Amino acid sequence: MPQTTPRSEELIDQVVRLQRVIHRIKAQPTGDGPRDRSSHVLLLAIFRQGPLRLADLATAAYVDASVVSRQAAELVAEGLLVRQQHPGDGRSSVMALTDQGEQFVQTMLARRRAFFDRAVSDWSEQELGTFTRLLQRFVDDTEHTYTATATHQETST
């Protein structure tokens, strides 16, 4: 097992701390929208990318296709998604936001913006810009490392 350095230990501690804070935030009831908050990622993916096939939605959300299928069915039942015929391939379908789904995502994003605006309210523009660039780099590198590790593990088994 690889040894961690004191430098990576501090990073690990802060990432775990952030995960715990985010978990507490997500545990707060919103009072509206889907009961299963993990399905929010599906709504956001469709909001940002437009109507998606279930397989593409699973890829975008980093979730197994069976999970996406169940969550999408629940979101359809809640009136937030609708299944439509694929515009380029009439044999398949895509999931799209309903007007209610669009409104839910807009409200969710506004709440997130307001929350994070409060969290960094005393940061300078330079501090926020630096942090955002470094966080993006960290997430990109973490994602790349995960993908490379997962691919290596799949090919070595």
Order of alpha helices (4+ residues) and beta strands (2+ residues): alpha-alpha-alpha-alpha-beta-beta-alpha-alpha
